[in-house]
Amino acid sequence: MNAKNVYIYWLKSANRDFKSAKRLFKIKEYHWSLFMAHLAVEKLLKSYYSKYIDPEVPYKHGLVLLTKKCGLTLTEKQIEFLDELTTFNISCRYPDAKFRFYKKCTKTFTKNI
C-alpha cells in the first residue's frame, strides 16, 4: 500500500468505527459504544501519523502516546480525557474490569464522553 492509501485506510476505518459507536449507543450498548469510540480516535491519530510522520504506524493503543508520536500538543484536560478514553479499550475486553465498567457506562456517562 502506498502512503496515501495507508492514510485513507486509517481515515475510512476511523469513520466506520465512529458510525458503529453511534449505532451501539442507540441500542444502549454503551460499553461497546465507548470501546468503538476509542478505536475511532486511535485510528484518526494513526491516519494523521501515517500522513504527516510515517506510513508505518506504531502498534500502540494509548491515545496520549499516539498523540505525542504525532507531535501534537495537548492541554492537561485533553490528556486526562484521552487517558480515560484509552481505558475503554481495556475495560471492555477483560472480565475483571468489565463488570465495574458496565455499571459505569450509563447513557449519561457515555453521552458525555
Secondary structure, DSSP 4 states (H G I P E B T S, - for coil): --HHHHHHHHHHHHHHHHHHHHHHHHTT-HHHHHHHHHHHHHHHHHHHHHHHT-SS--S---HHHHHHHTT----HHHHHHHHHHHHHHHHTT-HHHHHHHHHH--HHHHHH-
